[in-house]
Amino acid sequence: MPPVMPSWCSTLSHVIADPEQVVYEITTADAGYAFPDPGLFISVTSVKKQTTYFVNWIKYRDALIYRLAFSLSTSTFSNKFWRVLLNLPSDHNPMAPLKCDISEKKK
């Protein structure tokens, strides 16, 4: 085991580890994912579906990153929403609404 670093030891001795003193407000934006869970890409049942997921991620990622970087909205989405988006057919019109329950979108 490597030797203890004095700066880490000193800093960690000042950390308050009492869960009662931790203040963290959970917002609705914390309930979903800003980006798809990586597990969605590896848990699919076929190579064809996995390819579809990756192709759709590449197809839509610039817009998805843009919405977080340059938008006032920090919306997150449920895994169900991400599965629907990543499983869209290659000929899907991006301007057409997704066939997914709107209540699944987290605001």
VENTAKA-V743901 format. One record per helix or strand of 3 or more residues. SS is the DSSP state (@ for helix, = for strand). FROM is the first residue (numbers start at 0). LEN is the number of residues. If there is no record, write none. Layout:
SS/FROM/LEN
SS/FROM/LEN
//
This chain:
@/5/7
@/18/3
@/27/4
@/37/5
@/46/23
@/78/8
@/101/3
//
